[in-house]
């Protein structure tokens, strides 16, 4: 056992798995660009009060899960970001982006940190991709971010996902519903767990989000938020559903669905997968018009967005066999040295090939030709380029197609001409 181990709740990602990450990240970049979203990268830590105000003091994230510390003599607390939306909104307000254009479409792939009990798909350091549409939060804008999210899943080949959706209404709707929930849960006070008792006073909607099996029957009898929505809120929600149906996106209305963050309003949604067991949420999001005001802006700023957990997404894809055909780091050509004295010449040839954009591998461990060929086949190289003393002197090299076993003796320029076309195809695929 080595002296040092990875910190609990973190994990190493080795090359084979990193190829899976790059594959998913590539799909996110491609689809986000297709929808006109531009990438944003924010600092890995922010002032703690950003999350206290933005996420809400009653949430588990702020109350139990943040990594916070005092970094300087001024004593102002800093927190490793537990989620991205508050930081993206902070950046937009600080830059005054909405003065430059009325709508901004931003996306990210970022590392986050929460002090949770580590388990499959849930680490203390984890990753999410997500998108935020700032400046407009109409039904069509909400449908736009949901469509982007679902198209990413579709492009990756995922099946069996369940999109659950609900309306949280506006502020007045939720105030009426809050009172109804407090009246409903009051007679069950002694049967609630400590967390739900605290939420009953501060934010009773969050009791509906409890995963405690002992109180699920109580929650099941609670009044529905939908019954407390105003006419305009109902019309807005039905318009979102219309757009989803029009685009062929399947969904199920779940009147118990609430988001765990305080800044959401109107539409909220979540995507689940049966491949993940009890912790089945892949991602979710919704509207959060009030976040900007919570962060000190003089008025609300219309916004909608989503976030998806990368680790859970990768687990789901693995279980559905979607990485079976993914070959990580397969070189197009493997330079095989007949004698190790030719290493300097071989390295120069490898440099020329790489300079031309051709993925090339060469042995650095002084192995035999037989061992080099085994390695070339193991790495699934398409070609082997043989270098011996005769090749070094003549400038003509044996190029073998490892798929068809055809072999030709060619000048280096001719080798480059042959390999450039498949190299370009590989570049386009990546």
PyMOL commands that set and color helices and strands:
alter all, ss='L'
color gray80, all
select helices_A, chain A and resi 15-34+48-54+60-65+85-95+97-99+139-155+171-186+189-191+194-202+204-209+213-220+225-228+231-246+274-276+291-294+310-319+340-355+369-378+389-394+412-429
alter helices_A, ss='H'
color red, helices_A
select strands_A, chain A and resi 38-39+45-47+68-70+77-80+104-113+125-134+161-167+252-253+265-273+281-287+303-309+333-337+360-362+383-387+396-401+407-411
alter strands_A, ss='S'
color yellow, strands_A
deselect
rebuild
show_as cartoon
